[in-house]
Amino acid sequence: MKRRDLFRGALGLTLMRASVTARGHETSSEGALGLPRTDASTRASRTTSATERARRVQGMTPEELRRSRFVNVVLKTHEGKAVRFYDDLLKDKAVLINFIYTRCTDDCPLATAKLARVQRILGERVGRDIFMYSITVDPQHDTPAVLLKYARTFDVKPGWLFLTGETDDIQRIRGNFGDDPTLGFRQSDHLNLIAYGIEPLERWGKCPTLIDPEWIARYLLWLDPKGERPTGWWPPGRGVSEEQNCVGS
């Protein structure tokens, strides 16, 4: 795949918005960042669910509507602290989220190493106005103690939490981010994509897990209204020129 095509594909993912409720949030396999399924029964179910949701959201405040998009289950951090997924981890925050399991020996360690570089790139902003979360999809094995040892392996700094919880709750969170929770965790797409977003603005996107860490940081920063805008090709001086890289050309 050409760099130009990869850039467009990843940038396209950044333009997805969690506020487009007609495309998800109502079923277990379509979460805040889910893609639509195409079978007839699912289309009918989606139409019914969208109608039911429209009835439910009437009269909701903007804050209540934002809250309704994500589950608010209790998780445990690698430090042993109990936290609620929406209230404590997402609400009013800019976040990077990925899914891992510590017994993974191929892509998970590579993804975690890349996110360690992202944390260094973002510097002091992590833990202040940007927060990073790695959620295990193997909670039966990945206890807080196991996650603590894993985090130390990658020299994780404050502002990045590794999280575990009840299996059913983890599956619901997977559904919120477009994964199919009915699949075994080794069959899920958790290795392939990193979710990022600014929750109060309801701006969400995804990017490939194993791309350059500087790209991952910039995809999140591009969502910030006060952040830098994507122009030309990143990194500067590499790839095609700005004129050649215009979207839609």
Buried (B, 14 or more C-beta within 10 A) or exposed (E): EEEBEBBBEBBEBBEBBBBEBEBBBBBBBBBBBBEEBEEEEBEEBBEEBBEEBEEEEEEEEEEEBBBBBBBBBEBBBBEEEEBBBBEBBBBEBBBBBBBBBBEBEEBBBEBBEBBBBBBEBBEEBBBEBBBBBBBBBBBEEBBBEBBBEBBEEBEBBEBBBBBBBBBEBBBBBBBBBBBBBEBEBEEBBBBBBBBBBBBBBBBBBBBBBBBBBEBBBBBBBBBBEEEEEBEBBBEEEEBBEEEEBEEEE
